[in-house]
Amino acid sequence: MGEFAFWLAQPGAGELRAVEVGAPGPDEVLVRTLHSGVSRGTETLVFRGGVPQSQHAAMRAPFQEGDFPAPVKYGYLNVGVVEQGPQDLAGRTVFCLFPHQTRYVVPVSAVTPVPENVPAARAVLAGTVETALNGLWDAAPLIGDRIAVVGAGMVGASVAAILSRFPGARVQLVDANPQRAGLAAALGVEFALPEQASGDCDLVVHASATSAGLTRSLELLATEGTVVELSWYGDRPVRVPLGEFFHSRRLVVKSSQVGGIAPARPGRRSYADRLAVALELLADARFDALLTGECDFTELPSVLPKLTSGEIPALCHVVNYR
């Protein structure tokens, strides 16, 4: 039986295509996929054709084929087992920033071993937790800070999960969906609807990808507080009130993007270091609360439209391979 990959054939329509996978070279590995994850925010944006032309190069995934808007093979949350490769990796479970595909060959440097105490399905979150980790390097929270995380999607929930360990901090997960209260409880942090959230925050991490969420994030800040913006809006315009109290309270909006190592760690941490730390953080079983749906690889063309429309309200949707 041959190998297959998921391709976005045109905006709103995906399909499985046969692919050829050759033998690995001396510095490569052959990986059989166990699970991949659908990053609901970014991948559904790609699926609907919402990547702005100006961001086509910046949004390319490491092993993407094709170009935006379509046809394109896109994805970056893949966990598999090394079937052929160097002796120290043979048989190991590894994470790779590879699209949804049954088997693939990549350089040895492209895979990161999954710690033995991290289940393979949970490890698909590594790319998202890496984004959250980089955002918190940018945010630089202090012990005892009053922190709100606005937006309880994959990235926001990952930020909250990491902050739940932070000494002395008041951490509140804020979302317009009251059903996210159960998620917050599972992660060990407080929950609030936007209108009920606690203000006077030293730090707000925004990850709702909505103008309303960013506006509320600014409202929750104490004087000289900072919003760290982790949202990716794609081609949607954003309206934010920069009048009113923005200047008088000396507020800061700071961007964070996982494509570069946070300036707080220049020259001291590599991309490999950051991903390895993210995988170590995933030893915490609380992250299982982010795995809210699953399907078989063969079902992916019919599932992605439902994830995009919200018919399937998953955080991270896990794709299982036989």
Secondary structure, DSSP 8 states (H G I E B T S, - for coil): --EEEEEEEETTEEEEEEE------TTEEEEEEEEEEEEHHHHHHHHTT---GGGTTTT--TT-EE-SSSSEE----EEEEEEES-TTTTT-EEEE---SBSEEEEEGGGEEE--TTS-TTGGGGHHHHHHHHHHHHHH---TT-EEEEE--SHHHHHHHHHHTTSTT-EEEEE-S-TTHHHHHHHHTSEEE-GGG----EEEEEE-S-SHHHHHHHHHTEEEEEEEEE----TT-------STTTTTTT-EEEE--TTS--TTSTTT--HHHHHHHHHHHTTSGGGGGGEEEEEEGGGHHHHHHHHHHTSS--SEEEEE--
